[in-house]
């Protein structure tokens, strides 16, 4: 099973490519405020460097938090959109062993209908500024 892993909860984003539990490639980069612009390009380059394309992906593991509201929202949205458009399973995890736990869940046939982020606190998006 070819698996993509995505972690975007902090300024340094991470994306990995696995064949079952064997790591084929792993890339980290300082995404900061350019995450929405760099995540897709980084994924495409990772696949291209490994002679793969989006249609080869068979599962997705996403880190669901806690962490940056915007970072998690972007990463989880991309993961969910890919899973939906490619009709492949997705799982999300929040514990320190998120990556291996997620891969194990996929290999056991688990899936979530949609990955939901865990921000660790309520977002303050409607609070009035004084």
Beta strands, then each sheet from edge to edge (+ up, - down):
strand 1: 2-7
strand 2: 12-19
strand 3: 22-30
strand 4: 59-63
strand 5: 89-93
sheet 1: 3+ 2- 1+ 4+ 5+
end
